[in-house]
């Protein structure tokens, strides 16, 4: 399964300049550079919050995790908040094993990220 990326803008009471990046498929050594480029592109725009939705991810390896960590660091440097959405148990388990669940703010769904607005 290939990587699929779709970005969309969100606006609500919590944050006006939010972008949701929906990630689907496999995030591995082959596809991770595409994800990295897209995160960099979004961070260079007018965004206050970047939410990376991993609920469509069927596989992620250490390269993919590295892209997320790099994205978080780049977001912090740009004054942008980066959060994850994920309820996929195998991805959540990997985030827990690596300790990244303590590094990222992780929500189970977009609705939980933005509330009931």
DAGI-V984365 format. One record per residue. N is the residue number from 1. BURIAL is + if it has 24 or more other C-alpha atoms within 12 Angstrom, else -. Layout:
N&BURIAL ; N&BURIAL
This chain:
1&- ; 2&- ; 3&+ ; 4&+ ; 5&+ ; 6&- ; 7&+ ; 8&- ; 9&- ; 10&+ ; 11&- ; 12&- ; 13&- ; 14&- ; 15&- ; 16&- ; 17&- ; 18&+ ; 19&+ ; 20&+ ; 21&+ ; 22&+ ; 23&+ ; 24&+ ; 25&+ ; 26&+ ; 27&+ ; 28&+ ; 29&- ; 30&- ; 31&+ ; 32&+ ; 33&- ; 34&+ ; 35&+ ; 36&+ ; 37&- ; 38&+ ; 39&+ ; 40&+ ; 41&- ; 42&+ ; 43&+ ; 44&- ; 45&- ; 46&- ; 47&+ ; 48&+ ; 49&+ ; 50&+ ; 51&+ ; 52&+ ; 53&+ ; 54&+ ; 55&+ ; 56&+ ; 57&+ ; 58&+ ; 59&+ ; 60&+ ; 61&- ; 62&- ; 63&- ; 64&+ ; 65&+ ; 66&- ; 67&+ ; 68&+ ; 69&+ ; 70&+ ; 71&+ ; 72&+ ; 73&- ; 74&+ ; 75&+ ; 76&- ; 77&- ; 78&- ; 79&- ; 80&+ ; 81&+ ; 82&+ ; 83&+ ; 84&+ ; 85&+ ; 86&+ ; 87&- ; 88&+ ; 89&- ; 90&- ; 91&+ ; 92&+ ; 93&- ; 94&- ; 95&+ ; 96&- ; 97&- ; 98&- ; 99&- ; 100&- ; 101&- ; 102&- ; 103&- ; 104&+ ; 105&+ ; 106&+ ; 107&+ ; 108&+ ; 109&+ ; 110&+ ; 111&- ; 112&- ; 113&+ ; 114&+ ; 115&- ; 116&- ; 117&-
